[in-house]
C-alpha cells in the first residue's frame, strides 16, 4: 500500500505547487516529506523544524487531508510531524518528477482553490421577482467570462433572504465558465480568524498571497468585523488590491455600506464605490413561488395548494425559515406515513406558525418608523440630535423594547452602538409622552398595528 500512498503524495505535491505558487511552495511546502510507515488510513508527513510544522498545520492541515482523500478515500487522518533527523522517505519516481518538472505537474493538477459550493444554490434554483431582480442580474453579470463590468459587488439584505445563495451561484457559474480559474468563498468571521492566526505566527505574507492571488474572492457576513480595526485595515488593503487589479470581489452583509456599525468611513466608501444591490424581504407571491420551486425537488411529495398558501402567508420572517418549515412538514409526513393536509400542517407547524406571527425584528421596526415619519432609516442610527430625528429614534427604541425579545444592550447596538442607558431613557420618555401627547400616542398605536400585522 506504501506505493499507492507515494503515488498519491506525488499528485498532492503537484496540486500544492500549483495552488500555492512557486515561491510559497519552495519556502514552506517543498520541505514536507512523506514518512515511511504511512498507509492508506494514516498518512505521516515530516518537516525539519517545529516552526515550519506549526505553519503547515495552521494553513494546510485541512487541505492536505482533502487532497489525500481525493486520491485515496480510505485516508482517515494526515499527521504533520517535526523530525529532528532526516526521516526515512517513501521513495517515488513520480514525486521526484513533480519537483523537477513543475510545468508537467501543473498540467495534470486539479485547479487551485475550488471551494465546495452548495449544489442547491445555483442561478437556476433562485426564484426571481422585483424584490431581488437587480441583485440577481448583478450576480449573473459578475459570473460572466471576460473582464468584470464592476467590482466590488456588494449585496445586502436581512438574514435568510438569499445573499449566500447568490454568492454560491456566482461561484458555480464563474468556475463553470472559467475551468482554470481560482476562487475563494469565506465568511468575514473566518477571514478575521485566519488573519489573527497569521499575525500570531508572524506570517501575514502567506495569508495575503493566498487571498489576493485568486480570480474571484467572496466574503460573506461582513458586518461581523465591525469594530475590529486591524482586520478592517487588512480587508481595506485587500479591497484596494482587487479593485486596482480589476479582479472580481463580492461582498455580502446585512445592511448597506454606509449603515455598517463600527466600520471606518474610508472602507465603507470603498465598498460603496462598486455596485450596491439590496434584496428586499420576500413578498407573499415570491414566498409562494419559492415553496413551489422547492417542491420541484421533491417529486414524491404531494402538497395541496392551500397548504402552500398557508406556509407562504404565515411564515414571513425570511426565506430560510420558510424552507425550514417546508422541510419539517415533509419530513414529518414521510416518517409517519401521513398525507399532507391543512389540518396536518397546522398540527405539525403549530408552534412555528405562532412564533412566526409574533416575531418582529428591529430592522422592521426601523423601516416602519422611518416610513411613518418620513426620515431616512440611516438617520435613526446616526448621531443627529434634531427633534425631527431624535423623537422617531426614541419611538423606534420603545417599540423594539415592547415588540422584540432583544436585550437593552442589543437594542442599543442596533441604534448606532448606543449605551443601554440611552434605550432606558427613550422607553421612559415615550411612555411619558403617550400619556399626555395624543399625536405621539396615535403614532405609536398605528406603528404597533402595522408591525403586528
ABEGO torsion letter per residue (X at the ends): XAAAAAAAAAAAAAAAAAAAEAAAAAAAAAABBBBBGBBAABBBBBBABAAAAAAAAAAAAAAAAAAAAAABAABABBBBBBBABBBBBBBBAAAAAAAABAAAAAAABBBBGBBBBBAABBAAABBBBAAAAAAAAAAAAAABBEBBABOBBBBBBBBGAGAAAAAAAAAAAAAAABAABBBBBBBAAAAAAAAAAAAAAGBAAAAAAAAAABABBBBBGAAAABGBAAAAAAAAAAAAAAAAAGBBBBBBBABBAAABBGBBAAAAAAAAABBBBBBBBBBAAAAAAAAAAAAAABAABBBBAAAAAAAAAABAABAAAAAAAAAAAAAAAAAAGBBBBAAAAAAAAAAAAAAAAABBBAAAAAAAAAAAAGBBAAAAABABABAAAAAAAAAAAAAAAAABABBAAAAAAABGGBBAAAAAAAAAAAAAAAAABAAAAAAAAAAAAAAAX
